[in-house]
Amino acid sequence: MALTFELDPDFTPALRDGITTLWADVTNAGGAVGFVPPVTPEEIRPDLLKHLVAIEKGQVRLLVGRDADGAVAATAFLTLNGHRLMRHWLWLYTVMVHPRHQGRGYGRDLMAAAADAARSIEGVEAIRLTCRGGTGNDRFYAACGYKEVGRIPGAIRVAPGDDRDDIVMLLPLGPADL
């Protein structure tokens, strides 16, 4: 069964707990979502609270995917660009699908839902994201239509002696050729 996606859901304690658990489970399974395993939901909560503050300020939109049981199974944060010369694109952050749901096409579904959400925001013509090199995520995003537009070698240090490239990718959303 496919995931059900919702943009800007009501933020309840259950949603908060679902996202922090998802984030920890994805990280602990090797996902490149801002932490290095092992991590607990309590360690993730301060980062989620930063996202929530930005949501309250109208700077970020939350996309949540739920499984058939209603559990949080996927998320993405769409961050509006506040720079007056760059408001025609937004950032996509913390793209996650729970490990128990991976391999079923839900990642592609999440990326399509994020693109649809971005298209619904007036004036947004493209999505930018970054991903950690060495994970294969760049190939996944390329398969979803994103193009690599930049790379900073060794910008991400996951451990002493383990530096990864920071890969910048772009998805144009409409007829504009960005």
KAUR-V443502 format. One record per residue. RES is the residue in one small letter. SS is DSSP state (~ for helix, > for strand, _ for the rest). Layout:
RES:SS
RES:SS
This chain:
m:_
a:_
l:_
t:>
f:>
e:>
l:>
d:_
p:_
d:_
f:_
t:_
p:~
a:~
l:~
r:~
d:~
g:~
i:~
t:~
t:~
l:~
w:~
a:~
d:~
v:~
t:~
n:~
a:_
g:_
g:_
a:_
v:_
g:_
f:_
v:_
p:_
p:_
v:_
t:_
p:~
e:~
e:~
i:~
r:~
p:~
d:~
l:~
l:~
k:~
h:~
l:~
v:~
a:~
i:~
e:~
k:_
g:_
q:_
v:>
r:>
l:>
l:>
v:>
g:>
r:>
d:_
a:_
d:_
g:_
a:_
v:>
a:>
a:>
t:>
a:>
f:>
l:>
t:>
l:>
n:_
g:_
h:_
r:_
l:_
m:_
r:_
h:_
w:>
l:>
w:>
l:>
y:>
t:>
v:>
m:>
v:>
h:_
p:~
r:~
h:~
q:_
g:_
r:_
g:_
y:~
g:~
r:~
d:~
l:~
m:~
a:~
a:~
a:~
a:~
d:~
a:~
a:~
r:~
s:_
i:_
e:_
g:_
v:_
e:_
a:>
i:>
r:>
l:>
t:>
c:>
r:>
g:_
g:_
t:_
g:_
n:~
d:~
r:~
f:~
y:~
a:~
a:~
c:_
g:_
y:_
k:>
e:>
v:>
g:>
r:>
i:>
p:>
g:>
a:>
i:>
r:>
v:>
a:>
p:_
g:_
d:>
d:>
r:>
d:>
d:>
i:>
v:>
m:>
l:>
l:>
p:>
l:_
g:_
p:_
a:_
d:_
l:_
